[in-house]
Amino acid sequence: MNIQLMATVSGSNQNDLIKVLSDKTHELGGIWLNSKISHIDNYVAGLIKIEIDEVNVDKLISQFKALDINVEFANLGTVSHEKSTPLELNIDGKDRPGLVHHITQVLSDNSIRVDNMECNRIGVSAIGATLFTSHFKIVVDEQFNKNALVSSLQEIADDLIIELSA
């Protein structure tokens, strides 16, 4: 019987690390269902959703853990198949302390799942300020109210530019 695992990996980047992880999974008959790998400087961090026959789970875990990286596994158990809609959310504006906290609080208050979040601060010397720019991939359910979300986000600050698209 196949099960799904979530592997969290992090550590110093090594040549072909992602290929090695993929090869080890493939050799045991597993497949990567989804992955998100990021590199910052010489550091790598990633999430890998794997489907594999339960008889090979312990072997996969031991092979990943034998590498010179940090590895954690979570058994995902039963996978829910709720009806949901993926959306893109972009928020830009003048930077201020706590902005990410306020945005994520609004998303949580609206029962919105964040699948991916990228936030950046950009210094603009010409205007003597720092700008905040962000891109979210979110998932909403059938009860999602676009106007309520946009209104709640605009309450954070009046200079935010909010774009929401499918």
C-alpha positions as CSV (number, residue, x, y, z in Angstrom):
1,M,0.0,0.0,0.0
2,N,1.3,3.5,-0.9
3,I,1.5,6.2,1.7
4,Q,2.4,9.9,1.4
5,L,5.2,11.5,3.4
6,M,6.4,15.1,3.7
7,A,10.2,15.4,3.9
8,T,11.7,18.6,5.2
9,V,15.4,19.0,4.2
10,S,17.9,21.8,5.0
11,G,21.6,22.4,5.2
12,S,24.6,23.5,3.3
13,N,24.1,23.1,-0.4
14,Q,26.0,20.2,-1.9
15,N,26.6,19.5,-5.6
16,D,23.7,17.5,-7.0
17,L,21.9,17.3,-3.6
18,I,18.4,17.5,-5.2
19,K,19.4,14.9,-7.8
20,V,20.6,12.6,-5.0
21,L,17.4,12.9,-3.1
22,S,15.4,12.3,-6.2
23,D,17.5,9.3,-7.2
24,K,17.1,7.7,-3.8
25,T,13.3,8.1,-3.9
26,H,13.1,6.7,-7.5
27,E,15.3,3.7,-6.6
28,L,12.8,2.7,-4.0
29,G,9.8,3.1,-6.3
30,G,8.7,6.4,-4.8
31,I,7.6,9.5,-6.6
32,W,7.7,13.2,-5.8
33,L,4.2,14.6,-5.9
34,N,5.2,18.1,-5.1
35,S,8.3,20.0,-4.0
36,K,9.5,23.4,-3.1
37,I,13.3,23.9,-2.9
38,S,14.9,27.2,-2.2
39,H,18.5,28.3,-2.2
40,I,19.8,31.3,-0.3
41,D,23.6,31.9,-0.5
42,N,25.1,28.4,0.1
43,Y,22.1,27.1,2.1
44,V,19.3,24.9,0.8
45,A,15.9,24.3,2.3
46,G,13.0,22.3,0.9
47,L,9.7,20.5,1.3
48,I,9.2,17.3,-0.7
49,K,5.8,15.5,-0.8
50,I,6.6,11.8,-1.6
51,E,4.4,8.8,-2.4
52,I,6.0,5.5,-1.7
53,D,5.1,1.9,-0.8
54,E,5.0,1.6,2.9
55,V,7.5,-1.3,2.9
56,N,10.2,1.2,1.6
57,V,9.4,4.0,4.0
58,D,12.1,3.1,6.6
59,K,14.7,2.6,4.0
60,L,14.0,5.9,2.3
61,I,14.1,7.7,5.7
62,S,17.5,6.1,6.6
63,Q,19.0,6.9,3.2
64,F,17.9,10.6,3.4
65,K,19.2,10.8,7.0
66,A,22.6,9.3,6.0
67,L,23.3,12.5,4.0
68,D,25.0,15.5,5.5
69,I,21.8,17.5,5.8
70,N,18.9,18.0,8.3
71,V,15.9,15.8,7.5
72,E,12.5,15.4,9.1
73,F,9.6,13.3,7.8
74,A,5.9,13.5,8.6
75,N,3.4,10.8,7.6
76,L,0.5,12.7,5.9
77,G,-2.0,9.9,6.6
78,T,-5.3,10.4,4.8
79,V,-5.3,13.1,2.2
80,S,-8.3,15.4,2.2
81,H,-9.9,16.3,-1.2
82,E,-11.8,19.5,-0.3
83,K,-13.0,21.6,-3.1
84,S,-10.6,24.6,-3.2
85,T,-9.4,27.3,-5.6
86,P,-5.8,28.5,-6.0
87,L,-5.3,32.2,-6.3
88,E,-2.4,34.7,-6.7
89,L,-2.3,37.6,-4.3
90,N,0.2,40.5,-4.7
91,I,0.5,43.2,-2.1
92,D,2.9,46.2,-2.5
93,G,3.3,49.4,-0.5
94,K,5.5,51.4,1.8
95,D,7.4,49.2,4.2
96,R,6.6,49.3,7.9
97,P,7.2,47.1,11.0
98,G,4.8,44.2,11.4
99,L,3.5,44.3,7.8
100,V,4.0,40.6,7.2
101,H,2.4,39.8,10.6
102,H,-0.7,41.9,9.8
103,I,-1.1,40.4,6.3
104,T,-0.8,36.8,7.5
105,Q,-3.2,37.5,10.4
106,V,-5.8,38.7,7.9
107,L,-5.3,35.6,5.7
108,S,-5.7,33.4,8.8
109,D,-8.8,35.3,10.0
110,N,-10.3,34.6,6.5
111,S,-9.4,30.9,6.7
112,I,-7.1,31.2,3.7
113,R,-4.3,28.7,3.3
114,V,-1.0,30.1,2.2
115,D,0.8,27.7,-0.2
116,N,3.7,30.0,-1.0
117,M,4.8,33.4,0.2
118,E,7.6,35.6,-1.1
119,C,8.2,39.0,0.5
120,N,10.9,41.5,-0.3
121,R,12.0,44.9,1.0
122,I,13.5,47.2,-1.6
123,G,15.3,50.4,-0.7
124,V,14.5,53.3,-3.1
125,S,17.0,56.1,-2.5
126,A,15.2,58.5,-4.9
127,I,12.2,58.6,-2.5
128,G,14.2,57.9,0.7
129,A,12.0,55.0,1.6
130,T,11.8,51.2,1.6
131,L,9.1,49.5,-0.4
132,F,7.5,46.2,0.5
133,T,6.5,43.8,-2.3
134,S,5.0,40.4,-1.8
135,H,3.6,37.5,-3.8
136,F,1.3,34.9,-2.2
137,K,-0.1,31.7,-3.7
138,I,-3.2,31.1,-1.6
139,V,-6.0,28.5,-1.6
140,V,-9.5,29.4,-0.8
141,D,-12.7,27.4,-0.2
142,E,-16.2,27.7,-1.6
143,Q,-17.2,30.3,1.0
144,F,-14.4,32.7,0.1
145,N,-15.5,36.3,-0.1
146,K,-13.0,38.3,-2.3
147,N,-14.4,41.7,-1.2
148,A,-14.1,40.9,2.5
149,L,-10.5,39.9,2.0
150,V,-9.5,43.0,0.1
151,S,-11.3,45.2,2.5
152,S,-9.6,43.6,5.5
153,L,-6.2,43.9,3.8
154,Q,-6.8,47.6,3.0
155,E,-7.5,48.3,6.7
156,I,-3.8,47.4,7.4
157,A,-2.6,50.6,5.5
158,D,-4.2,52.9,3.0
159,D,-1.2,52.8,0.6
160,L,-1.2,49.1,-0.1
161,I,-1.8,48.0,-3.7
162,I,-3.6,44.7,-3.7
163,E,-4.0,42.4,-6.7
164,L,-5.9,39.2,-6.5
165,S,-6.2,36.9,-9.6
166,A,-6.9,33.3,-10.5
